Amino acid sequence: MASGPNFGPREREVLNAIIEAYIITGEPVGSRGLSRGNSEGLSPASIRNVMSDLTEAGYLEQPHTSAGRVPTAEAYRYYVTQIANRSRNISDVDQGMIDQNLRGAGDLQQFMERTSHVLSLISQKVGVAVAGGPKEVLEHIHFTRLEQNRVLAVVITKSGVVRDKLLRVDHELSPNDLEISARYLNDNFRGWTLDALRAELQKRIEQERSEYDRLMQSIAQLYKQGALGDDRQHDVYLEGASNLIGNGDQQRLREILRTLEEKQKMAELLSAYLDANQETVRVVFGLEEFEPQLRDFVLIGAPAKQGGEVVGSLAVIGPMRIDYQHAITAVSYISQLFEKLTQQQ
């Protein structure tokens, strides 16, 4: 039989119909139901022959308890290529839901938090949004002295991310020490990416120039306690894990939920598969290569850009039985909307 891209009209229609029926019902699809709605006018016998060919080619499989067929990962991959050739205009209902949920988001954090929520609503799967990463640019830093050798560090990035971290310092720092340290960082490093700032600051601390001894000792304390975070720090917003709860393997479900709750792992997952240079939504199968618990899962995601720089990412994660059309158009629309909103700020 011909490979997927060379399917004829009959094979293409039958395969797409099976996938779409299975996405809706979750039940194996039989030939009799398909024969009532196909445009080719195929009989149940003809459809069974096509289904047999698709099964042999690796696009369908037959659960041992049913005479019907279900799509394989290869079938879903092929189906996504068909969607790519269709119009990707978002539905009015989905667009209205997104606009309503994101209206009034004042900064990157609010936008990402609401994005994870609305992606979960539309896909009925897991919505994920990640803000931050090594491309973050410093806008302002402020230190506040608390009691018992504790300092509150507040870092604001150019993209609108606000992070605060409680630091425990070895030696008491006066309010004046903290004010001078913050002024030095703001005057010298505003506009620097945080990873470049950390590298330069480490170098300056090690140089121990005499005129900066007291200042650099104060900054060194704050820096070593993580005032500027690290290259792996992200804000991760995830919603909709409860959508995965069903009648499947409960032990595996618990393992999947534990994986999704590891926010750093989710940030690494999106970073691993979403290319900063991509201009369209990417659909990724084979997530088990990154995390074994996510076998039979798919990621539908796109980067979030601000002025051409990637400042985050957004995605839908769920089983391969997912409404690809809605998920793809929703992710695409929000990604474009993010760029427009940040240009207006």
DANOR-V473738 format. One record per pair of residues at least 24 apart in sequence whose C-alpha atoms are under 10 Angstrom apart, sorted by the first residue. I is the first residue (numbers start at 1). J is the second residue. D is the distance in whole Angstrom. If there is no record, write none. Layout:
BEGIN
i:I j:J d:D
i:I j:J d:D
END
This chain:
BEGIN
i:1 j:50 d:10
i:1 j:53 d:7
i:1 j:54 d:8
i:1 j:56 d:8
i:1 j:57 d:7
i:2 j:53 d:9
i:2 j:54 d:10
i:2 j:57 d:8
i:3 j:54 d:10
i:3 j:57 d:7
i:3 j:58 d:10
i:3 j:59 d:10
i:4 j:54 d:9
i:4 j:57 d:9
i:4 j:58 d:10
i:4 j:59 d:9
i:4 j:74 d:9
i:4 j:75 d:8
i:4 j:77 d:10
i:4 j:78 d:7
i:4 j:79 d:10
i:5 j:78 d:8
i:5 j:81 d:9
i:5 j:82 d:10
i:7 j:54 d:10
i:9 j:39 d:10
i:9 j:40 d:8
i:10 j:38 d:9
i:10 j:39 d:9
i:10 j:40 d:7
i:10 j:41 d:10
i:10 j:42 d:8
i:10 j:46 d:10
i:10 j:47 d:9
i:10 j:50 d:8
i:11 j:47 d:9
i:11 j:50 d:6
i:11 j:51 d:8
i:11 j:53 d:9
i:11 j:54 d:8
i:12 j:50 d:10
i:12 j:54 d:10
i:12 j:78 d:10
i:12 j:79 d:9
i:12 j:82 d:9
i:13 j:38 d:7
i:13 j:39 d:8
i:13 j:40 d:8
i:14 j:38 d:8
i:14 j:39 d:10
i:14 j:40 d:10
i:14 j:42 d:10
i:14 j:47 d:7
i:14 j:48 d:10
i:14 j:50 d:7
i:14 j:51 d:8
i:14 j:54 d:9
i:15 j:50 d:9
i:15 j:51 d:8
i:15 j:54 d:8
i:15 j:59 d:8
i:15 j:60 d:8
i:15 j:70 d:10
i:15 j:71 d:8
i:15 j:75 d:8
i:15 j:76 d:10
i:15 j:78 d:9
i:15 j:79 d:8
i:16 j:71 d:9
i:16 j:75 d:9
i:16 j:76 d:9
i:16 j:78 d:9
i:16 j:79 d:7
i:16 j:82 d:9
i:18 j:51 d:9
i:18 j:60 d:9
i:18 j:68 d:10
i:18 j:69 d:8
i:18 j:70 d:7
i:18 j:71 d:7
i:18 j:75 d:10
i:19 j:60 d:9
i:19 j:69 d:10
i:19 j:70 d:7
i:19 j:71 d:6
i:19 j:72 d:9
i:19 j:75 d:8
i:19 j:76 d:7
i:19 j:79 d:8
i:19 j:321 d:8
i:19 j:322 d:10
i:19 j:323 d:10
i:20 j:71 d:10
i:20 j:79 d:9
i:20 j:321 d:9
i:20 j:322 d:9
i:20 j:323 d:8
i:20 j:324 d:10
i:21 j:70 d:9
i:22 j:69 d:9
i:22 j:70 d:7
i:22 j:71 d:8
i:22 j:321 d:7
i:22 j:322 d:9
i:23 j:70 d:10
i:23 j:71 d:9
i:23 j:320 d:9
i:23 j:321 d:5
i:23 j:322 d:6
i:23 j:323 d:7
i:23 j:324 d:9
i:24 j:321 d:9
i:24 j:322 d:9
i:24 j:323 d:8
i:25 j:321 d:10
i:26 j:70 d:9
i:26 j:321 d:8
i:26 j:322 d:10
i:27 j:66 d:9
i:27 j:68 d:8
i:27 j:69 d:9
i:27 j:70 d:8
i:28 j:61 d:9
i:28 j:62 d:8
i:28 j:63 d:8
i:28 j:65 d:10
i:28 j:66 d:7
i:28 j:67 d:8
i:28 j:68 d:5
i:28 j:69 d:5
i:28 j:70 d:5
i:28 j:71 d:9
i:29 j:62 d:9
i:29 j:66 d:9
i:29 j:67 d:8
i:29 j:68 d:5
i:29 j:69 d:5
i:29 j:70 d:6
i:29 j:71 d:9
i:30 j:66 d:9
i:30 j:67 d:7
i:30 j:68 d:4
i:30 j:69 d:6
i:30 j:70 d:9
i:31 j:67 d:9
i:31 j:68 d:7
i:31 j:69 d:9
i:32 j:68 d:10
i:70 j:321 d:10
i:71 j:320 d:9
i:71 j:321 d:9
i:72 j:296 d:9
i:72 j:320 d:9
i:72 j:321 d:10
i:73 j:285 d:8
i:73 j:286 d:9
i:73 j:296 d:8
i:73 j:297 d:9
i:73 j:298 d:10
i:73 j:320 d:7
i:73 j:321 d:10
i:74 j:285 d:9
i:76 j:285 d:9
i:76 j:298 d:10
i:76 j:320 d:7
i:76 j:321 d:8
i:76 j:322 d:10
i:76 j:324 d:9
i:77 j:283 d:9
i:77 j:284 d:9
i:77 j:285 d:8
i:77 j:320 d:10
i:79 j:324 d:9
i:80 j:283 d:8
i:80 j:324 d:7
i:80 j:325 d:8
i:80 j:328 d:9
i:81 j:283 d:10
i:83 j:324 d:8
i:83 j:325 d:7
i:83 j:328 d:9
i:84 j:281 d:10
i:84 j:325 d:9
i:84 j:328 d:9
i:86 j:325 d:10
i:87 j:325 d:10
i:87 j:329 d:10
i:88 j:325 d:8
i:88 j:326 d:9
i:88 j:328 d:8
i:88 j:329 d:6
i:88 j:330 d:10
i:88 j:332 d:9
i:88 j:333 d:9
i:89 j:325 d:10
i:89 j:326 d:10
i:89 j:328 d:10
i:89 j:329 d:7
i:89 j:330 d:9
i:89 j:332 d:9
i:89 j:333 d:9
i:90 j:325 d:9
i:90 j:326 d:7
i:90 j:327 d:10
i:90 j:328 d:9
i:90 j:329 d:5
i:90 j:330 d:7
i:90 j:331 d:10
i:90 j:332 d:9
i:90 j:333 d:7
i:91 j:325 d:10
i:91 j:326 d:8
i:91 j:329 d:8
i:91 j:330 d:9
i:93 j:122 d:10
i:94 j:118 d:9
i:94 j:119 d:10
i:94 j:121 d:10
i:94 j:122 d:7
i:94 j:123 d:10
i:94 j:326 d:8
i:94 j:327 d:10
i:94 j:329 d:9
i:94 j:330 d:7
i:94 j:333 d:10
i:95 j:122 d:10
i:95 j:329 d:9
i:95 j:330 d:8
i:95 j:333 d:8
i:95 j:334 d:9
i:97 j:121 d:9
i:97 j:122 d:8
i:97 j:330 d:10
i:98 j:122 d:9
i:98 j:330 d:8
i:98 j:333 d:9
i:98 j:334 d:8
i:98 j:337 d:10
i:99 j:334 d:9
i:99 j:337 d:9
i:102 j:334 d:9
i:102 j:337 d:9
i:102 j:338 d:10
i:105 j:341 d:9
i:106 j:160 d:9
i:106 j:341 d:10
i:106 j:342 d:10
i:106 j:345 d:9
i:107 j:159 d:8
i:107 j:160 d:5
i:107 j:161 d:7
i:107 j:162 d:9
i:107 j:341 d:10
i:107 j:342 d:9
i:107 j:345 d:9
i:108 j:132 d:9
i:108 j:157 d:10
i:108 j:158 d:10
i:108 j:159 d:6
i:108 j:160 d:5
i:108 j:161 d:6
i:108 j:162 d:9
i:108 j:304 d:10
i:108 j:311 d:9
i:108 j:312 d:9
i:108 j:338 d:9
i:108 j:342 d:9
i:109 j:159 d:9
i:109 j:160 d:7
i:109 j:161 d:6
i:109 j:162 d:8
i:109 j:163 d:10
i:109 j:235 d:8
i:109 j:236 d:9
i:109 j:237 d:9
i:110 j:160 d:9
i:110 j:161 d:9
i:110 j:237 d:10
i:111 j:334 d:10
i:111 j:338 d:8
i:111 j:341 d:10
i:112 j:235 d:9
i:112 j:236 d:8
i:112 j:237 d:7
i:112 j:238 d:9
i:112 j:304 d:9
i:112 j:312 d:9
i:112 j:313 d:9
i:112 j:314 d:8
i:112 j:338 d:9
i:113 j:235 d:9
i:113 j:236 d:8
i:113 j:237 d:5
i:113 j:238 d:8
i:113 j:239 d:9
i:114 j:237 d:9
i:114 j:238 d:10
i:114 j:239 d:10
i:115 j:237 d:8
i:115 j:238 d:9
i:115 j:239 d:9
i:115 j:314 d:8
i:115 j:315 d:9
i:115 j:330 d:10
i:115 j:331 d:9
i:115 j:334 d:8
i:115 j:335 d:10
i:115 j:338 d:10
i:116 j:236 d:9
i:116 j:237 d:6
i:116 j:238 d:6
i:116 j:239 d:6
i:116 j:240 d:8
i:116 j:314 d:8
i:116 j:315 d:8
i:116 j:316 d:8
i:117 j:237 d:9
i:117 j:238 d:8
i:117 j:239 d:6
i:117 j:240 d:8
i:118 j:239 d:9
i:118 j:240 d:10
i:118 j:330 d:9
i:118 j:334 d:10
i:119 j:238 d:10
i:119 j:239 d:8
i:119 j:240 d:9
i:119 j:314 d:9
i:119 j:315 d:8
i:119 j:316 d:7
i:119 j:317 d:10
i:119 j:326 d:10
i:119 j:327 d:8
i:119 j:330 d:7
i:119 j:331 d:7
i:119 j:334 d:9
i:120 j:238 d:9
i:120 j:239 d:6
i:120 j:240 d:5
i:120 j:241 d:9
i:120 j:243 d:8
i:120 j:315 d:10
i:120 j:316 d:7
i:120 j:317 d:9
i:120 j:318 d:10
i:120 j:327 d:9
i:121 j:239 d:9
i:121 j:240 d:8
i:121 j:243 d:10
i:122 j:316 d:10
i:122 j:323 d:9
i:122 j:326 d:7
i:122 j:327 d:7
i:122 j:330 d:8
i:123 j:240 d:9
i:123 j:243 d:9
i:123 j:316 d:7
i:123 j:317 d:9
i:123 j:318 d:9
i:123 j:322 d:7
i:123 j:323 d:7
i:123 j:324 d:8
i:123 j:325 d:10
i:123 j:326 d:7
i:123 j:327 d:6
i:123 j:328 d:9
i:123 j:330 d:9
i:123 j:331 d:10
i:124 j:240 d:7
i:124 j:241 d:9
i:124 j:242 d:9
i:124 j:243 d:6
i:124 j:244 d:9
i:124 j:316 d:9
i:124 j:317 d:10
i:124 j:318 d:9
i:124 j:322 d:8
i:124 j:323 d:9
i:124 j:327 d:9
i:125 j:239 d:8
i:125 j:240 d:6
i:125 j:241 d:7
i:125 j:242 d:8
i:125 j:243 d:5
i:125 j:244 d:7
i:125 j:316 d:7
i:125 j:317 d:7
i:125 j:318 d:5
i:125 j:319 d:8
i:125 j:322 d:8
i:125 j:323 d:9
i:125 j:327 d:9
i:126 j:238 d:7
i:126 j:239 d:6
i:126 j:240 d:4
i:126 j:241 d:5
i:126 j:242 d:8
i:126 j:243 d:7
i:126 j:244 d:8
i:126 j:260 d:9
i:126 j:299 d:10
i:126 j:315 d:8
i:126 j:316 d:6
i:126 j:317 d:5
i:126 j:318 d:6
i:126 j:319 d:10
i:127 j:237 d:8
i:127 j:238 d:6
i:127 j:239 d:5
i:127 j:240 d:6
i:127 j:241 d:8
i:127 j:300 d:10
i:127 j:301 d:10
i:127 j:314 d:8
i:127 j:315 d:6
i:127 j:316 d:5
i:127 j:317 d:7
i:127 j:318 d:9
i:127 j:327 d:10
i:127 j:331 d:10
i:128 j:236 d:7
i:128 j:237 d:6
i:128 j:238 d:5
i:128 j:239 d:7
i:128 j:240 d:9
i:128 j:260 d:10
i:128 j:263 d:10
i:128 j:266 d:8
i:128 j:267 d:9
i:128 j:270 d:9
i:128 j:299 d:10
i:128 j:301 d:9
i:128 j:313 d:8
i:128 j:314 d:6
i:128 j:315 d:5
i:128 j:316 d:6
i:128 j:317 d:7
i:129 j:235 d:8
i:129 j:236 d:6
i:129 j:237 d:5
i:129 j:238 d:7
i:129 j:239 d:9
i:129 j:266 d:9
i:129 j:267 d:9
i:129 j:270 d:9
i:129 j:301 d:9
i:129 j:302 d:10
i:129 j:303 d:10
i:129 j:304 d:9
i:129 j:312 d:7
i:129 j:313 d:6
i:129 j:314 d:4
i:129 j:315 d:6
i:129 j:316 d:9
i:130 j:234 d:7
i:130 j:235 d:6
i:130 j:236 d:5
i:130 j:237 d:6
i:130 j:238 d:9
i:130 j:263 d:9
i:130 j:264 d:10
i:130 j:266 d:8
i:130 j:267 d:6
i:130 j:268 d:10
i:130 j:270 d:8
i:130 j:271 d:9
i:130 j:303 d:9
i:130 j:304 d:9
i:130 j:311 d:9
i:130 j:312 d:5
i:130 j:313 d:5
i:130 j:314 d:6
i:130 j:315 d:9
i:131 j:159 d:9
i:131 j:160 d:10
i:131 j:161 d:8
i:131 j:233 d:9
i:131 j:234 d:6
i:131 j:235 d:5
i:131 j:236 d:6
i:131 j:237 d:8
i:131 j:267 d:9
i:131 j:304 d:9
i:131 j:310 d:9
i:131 j:311 d:6
i:131 j:312 d:4
i:131 j:313 d:7
i:131 j:314 d:9
i:132 j:157 d:9
i:132 j:159 d:9
i:132 j:160 d:10
i:132 j:161 d:7
i:132 j:231 d:10
i:132 j:232 d:9
i:132 j:233 d:7
i:132 j:234 d:5
i:132 j:235 d:6
i:132 j:236 d:9
i:132 j:267 d:9
i:132 j:310 d:9
i:132 j:311 d:5
i:132 j:312 d:5
i:132 j:313 d:9
i:133 j:193 d:10
i:133 j:194 d:9
i:133 j:195 d:9
i:133 j:230 d:9
i:133 j:231 d:6
i:133 j:232 d:6
i:133 j:233 d:6
i:133 j:234 d:6
i:133 j:235 d:9
i:133 j:267 d:9
i:133 j:271 d:9
i:133 j:310 d:9
i:133 j:311 d:7
i:133 j:312 d:7
i:134 j:193 d:7
i:134 j:194 d:6
i:134 j:195 d:6
i:134 j:196 d:9
i:134 j:230 d:8
i:134 j:231 d:5
i:134 j:232 d:7
i:134 j:233 d:8
i:134 j:234 d:9
i:134 j:310 d:10
i:134 j:311 d:9
i:135 j:192 d:9
i:135 j:193 d:6
i:135 j:194 d:7
i:135 j:195 d:7
i:135 j:196 d:9
i:135 j:231 d:9
i:135 j:309 d:7
i:135 j:310 d:7
i:135 j:311 d:7
i:135 j:312 d:9
i:136 j:160 d:10
i:136 j:161 d:9
i:136 j:191 d:9
i:136 j:192 d:8
i:136 j:193 d:5
i:136 j:194 d:6
i:136 j:195 d:8
i:136 j:196 d:10
i:136 j:231 d:10
i:136 j:234 d:10
i:136 j:309 d:9
i:136 j:310 d:9
i:136 j:311 d:7
i:136 j:312 d:9
i:137 j:161 d:10
i:137 j:189 d:9
i:137 j:190 d:8
i:137 j:191 d:6
i:137 j:192 d:5
i:137 j:193 d:4
i:137 j:194 d:6
i:137 j:195 d:9
i:137 j:196 d:9
i:137 j:197 d:9
i:137 j:311 d:9
i:138 j:185 d:9
i:138 j:186 d:8
i:138 j:189 d:7
i:138 j:190 d:5
i:138 j:191 d:5
i:138 j:192 d:6
i:138 j:193 d:6
i:138 j:194 d:6
i:138 j:195 d:10
i:138 j:197 d:8
i:138 j:228 d:10
i:139 j:186 d:8
i:139 j:189 d:9
i:139 j:190 d:5
i:139 j:191 d:6
i:139 j:192 d:8
i:139 j:193 d:10
i:140 j:182 d:8
i:140 j:183 d:9
i:140 j:185 d:8
i:140 j:186 d:6
i:140 j:187 d:9
i:140 j:189 d:9
i:140 j:190 d:7
i:140 j:191 d:9
i:141 j:181 d:10
i:141 j:182 d:6
i:141 j:183 d:8
i:141 j:184 d:10
i:141 j:185 d:7
i:141 j:186 d:6
i:141 j:189 d:10
i:141 j:190 d:9
i:141 j:227 d:9
i:141 j:228 d:9
i:142 j:178 d:8
i:142 j:179 d:8
i:142 j:181 d:9
i:142 j:182 d:6
i:142 j:183 d:8
i:142 j:185 d:9
i:142 j:186 d:9
i:142 j:227 d:10
i:143 j:167 d:10
i:143 j:175 d:8
i:143 j:177 d:10
i:143 j:178 d:6
i:143 j:179 d:7
i:143 j:180 d:10
i:143 j:181 d:8
i:143 j:182 d:7
i:143 j:183 d:10
i:143 j:222 d:9
i:143 j:227 d:9
i:144 j:174 d:10
i:144 j:175 d:7
i:144 j:178 d:7
i:144 j:179 d:8
i:144 j:182 d:10
i:145 j:172 d:9
i:145 j:173 d:8
i:145 j:174 d:7
i:145 j:175 d:6
i:145 j:176 d:10
i:145 j:177 d:10
i:145 j:178 d:7
i:145 j:179 d:10
i:146 j:173 d:10
i:146 j:174 d:10
i:146 j:175 d:9
i:147 j:172 d:9
i:148 j:172 d:8
i:149 j:173 d:7
i:149 j:174 d:10
i:151 j:175 d:10
i:151 j:178 d:9
i:151 j:222 d:8
i:151 j:225 d:10
i:151 j:227 d:9
i:152 j:222 d:10
i:152 j:227 d:9
i:153 j:178 d:10
i:153 j:182 d:9
i:153 j:222 d:8
i:153 j:226 d:9
i:153 j:227 d:6
i:153 j:228 d:8
i:154 j:227 d:8
i:154 j:228 d:9
i:155 j:227 d:8
i:155 j:228 d:7
i:155 j:229 d:9
i:157 j:190 d:9
i:157 j:191 d:9
i:157 j:192 d:10
i:157 j:193 d:9
i:157 j:194 d:9
i:158 j:190 d:9
i:158 j:191 d:8
i:158 j:192 d:10
i:158 j:193 d:9
i:158 j:306 d:10
i:158 j:311 d:10
i:159 j:305 d:10
i:159 j:306 d:7
i:159 j:307 d:10
i:159 j:309 d:10
i:159 j:311 d:7
i:159 j:312 d:10
i:159 j:342 d:8
i:160 j:342 d:10
i:161 j:234 d:10
i:161 j:235 d:9
i:161 j:311 d:10
i:162 j:235 d:10
i:163 j:227 d:10
i:163 j:228 d:9
i:163 j:229 d:9
i:163 j:235 d:9
i:164 j:227 d:8
i:164 j:228 d:10
i:164 j:229 d:10
i:165 j:225 d:10
i:165 j:226 d:8
i:165 j:227 d:7
i:165 j:228 d:9
i:165 j:229 d:9
i:166 j:225 d:9
i:166 j:226 d:9
i:166 j:227 d:8
i:167 j:221 d:9
i:167 j:222 d:7
i:167 j:223 d:10
i:167 j:224 d:9
i:167 j:225 d:6
i:167 j:226 d:7
i:167 j:227 d:7
i:168 j:221 d:9
i:168 j:222 d:9
i:168 j:225 d:7
i:168 j:226 d:10
i:169 j:218 d:9
i:169 j:221 d:6
i:169 j:222 d:7
i:169 j:223 d:10
i:169 j:224 d:9
i:169 j:225 d:7
i:170 j:221 d:7
i:170 j:222 d:10
i:170 j:225 d:9
i:171 j:218 d:9
i:171 j:221 d:8
i:172 j:218 d:9
i:173 j:218 d:7
i:173 j:221 d:9
i:173 j:222 d:10
i:174 j:218 d:10
i:177 j:214 d:9
i:177 j:215 d:7
i:177 j:217 d:10
i:177 j:218 d:7
i:177 j:219 d:9
i:178 j:215 d:9
i:178 j:218 d:8
i:178 j:219 d:8
i:178 j:222 d:9
i:180 j:215 d:7
i:180 j:218 d:9
i:180 j:219 d:9
i:181 j:214 d:10
i:181 j:215 d:6
i:181 j:216 d:8
i:181 j:217 d:10
i:181 j:218 d:7
i:181 j:219 d:6
i:181 j:220 d:10
i:181 j:222 d:9
i:182 j:219 d:9
i:184 j:215 d:9
i:184 j:216 d:10
i:184 j:219 d:9
i:185 j:219 d:9
i:194 j:228 d:7
i:194 j:229 d:9
i:194 j:230 d:8
i:194 j:231 d:8
i:195 j:228 d:9
i:195 j:229 d:9
i:195 j:230 d:8
i:195 j:231 d:6
i:195 j:232 d:10
i:196 j:231 d:10
i:197 j:228 d:9
i:198 j:223 d:8
i:198 j:228 d:7
i:198 j:229 d:9
i:198 j:230 d:8
i:198 j:231 d:9
i:232 j:264 d:8
i:232 j:267 d:9
i:232 j:268 d:9
i:233 j:264 d:8
i:233 j:267 d:9
i:234 j:263 d:9
i:234 j:264 d:7
i:234 j:266 d:10
i:234 j:267 d:7
i:234 j:268 d:9
i:234 j:312 d:9
i:235 j:263 d:8
i:235 j:264 d:9
i:235 j:267 d:8
i:235 j:312 d:9
i:236 j:262 d:10
i:236 j:263 d:6
i:236 j:264 d:8
i:236 j:265 d:10
i:236 j:266 d:8
i:236 j:267 d:7
i:236 j:312 d:9
i:236 j:313 d:10
i:236 j:314 d:10
i:237 j:263 d:8
i:237 j:266 d:9
i:237 j:267 d:10
i:237 j:314 d:9
i:238 j:263 d:8
i:238 j:266 d:9
i:238 j:314 d:10
i:238 j:315 d:10
i:238 j:316 d:10
i:238 j:317 d:10
i:239 j:316 d:10
i:240 j:316 d:10
i:240 j:317 d:10
i:240 j:318 d:10
i:241 j:317 d:9
i:241 j:318 d:9
i:243 j:318 d:9
i:244 j:318 d:8
i:244 j:319 d:8
i:252 j:293 d:8
i:252 j:294 d:10
i:253 j:293 d:9
i:254 j:293 d:10
i:255 j:293 d:7
i:255 j:294 d:9
i:256 j:291 d:10
i:256 j:292 d:9
i:256 j:293 d:6
i:256 j:294 d:7
i:256 j:295 d:10
i:257 j:293 d:9
i:258 j:293 d:9
i:259 j:291 d:8
i:259 j:292 d:10
i:259 j:293 d:7
i:259 j:294 d:8
i:260 j:293 d:10
i:260 j:294 d:9
i:260 j:317 d:10
i:265 j:290 d:10
i:265 j:291 d:9
i:267 j:312 d:9
i:267 j:313 d:9
i:267 j:314 d:10
i:269 j:299 d:9
i:270 j:299 d:8
i:270 j:300 d:10
i:270 j:301 d:8
i:270 j:302 d:9
i:270 j:303 d:9
i:270 j:312 d:9
i:270 j:313 d:7
i:270 j:314 d:8
i:270 j:315 d:8
i:271 j:303 d:9
i:271 j:312 d:9
i:271 j:313 d:8
i:273 j:299 d:9
i:273 j:300 d:10
i:273 j:301 d:9
i:273 j:302 d:9
i:274 j:299 d:10
i:274 j:300 d:9
i:274 j:301 d:7
i:274 j:302 d:6
i:274 j:303 d:7
i:274 j:313 d:8
i:274 j:314 d:9
i:274 j:315 d:9
i:275 j:301 d:10
i:275 j:302 d:8
i:275 j:303 d:7
i:275 j:310 d:9
i:275 j:313 d:10
i:276 j:302 d:9
i:276 j:303 d:6
i:276 j:304 d:9
i:276 j:305 d:9
i:276 j:308 d:9
i:276 j:309 d:8
i:276 j:310 d:6
i:276 j:311 d:10
i:276 j:312 d:10
i:276 j:313 d:9
i:277 j:303 d:9
i:277 j:308 d:9
i:277 j:309 d:10
i:277 j:310 d:9
i:278 j:302 d:8
i:278 j:303 d:8
i:279 j:303 d:8
i:279 j:332 d:10
i:279 j:335 d:10
i:279 j:336 d:10
i:280 j:328 d:10
i:280 j:331 d:9
i:280 j:332 d:7
i:280 j:335 d:9
i:280 j:336 d:10
i:281 j:314 d:10
i:281 j:315 d:9
i:281 j:327 d:10
i:281 j:328 d:7
i:281 j:329 d:8
i:281 j:330 d:10
i:281 j:331 d:7
i:281 j:332 d:6
i:281 j:333 d:10
i:281 j:335 d:9
i:282 j:315 d:9
i:282 j:328 d:8
i:282 j:331 d:10
i:282 j:332 d:9
i:283 j:315 d:10
i:283 j:316 d:10
i:283 j:317 d:10
i:283 j:324 d:9
i:283 j:327 d:10
i:283 j:328 d:8
i:284 j:317 d:10
i:285 j:319 d:10
i:285 j:320 d:8
i:287 j:317 d:10
i:294 j:318 d:9
i:294 j:319 d:8
i:295 j:319 d:9
i:295 j:320 d:9
i:296 j:320 d:6
i:296 j:321 d:9
i:297 j:321 d:9
i:297 j:322 d:9
i:298 j:322 d:9
i:298 j:324 d:10
i:299 j:327 d:10
i:300 j:324 d:8
i:300 j:327 d:7
i:300 j:328 d:7
i:300 j:330 d:10
i:300 j:331 d:7
i:300 j:332 d:10
i:301 j:327 d:9
i:301 j:328 d:8
i:301 j:330 d:10
i:301 j:331 d:6
i:301 j:332 d:8
i:301 j:335 d:9
i:302 j:328 d:9
i:302 j:331 d:7
i:302 j:332 d:7
i:302 j:334 d:9
i:302 j:335 d:7
i:302 j:336 d:10
i:303 j:331 d:10
i:303 j:332 d:10
i:303 j:335 d:7
i:303 j:336 d:10
i:303 j:338 d:10
i:304 j:334 d:9
i:304 j:335 d:6
i:304 j:336 d:8
i:304 j:337 d:9
i:304 j:338 d:7
i:304 j:339 d:7
i:305 j:335 d:8
i:305 j:336 d:9
i:305 j:338 d:7
i:305 j:339 d:6
i:305 j:340 d:10
i:305 j:342 d:9
i:306 j:338 d:8
i:306 j:339 d:6
i:306 j:340 d:9
i:306 j:341 d:9
i:306 j:342 d:6
i:306 j:343 d:8
i:307 j:339 d:8
i:307 j:340 d:10
i:307 j:342 d:8
i:307 j:343 d:7
i:308 j:339 d:9
END
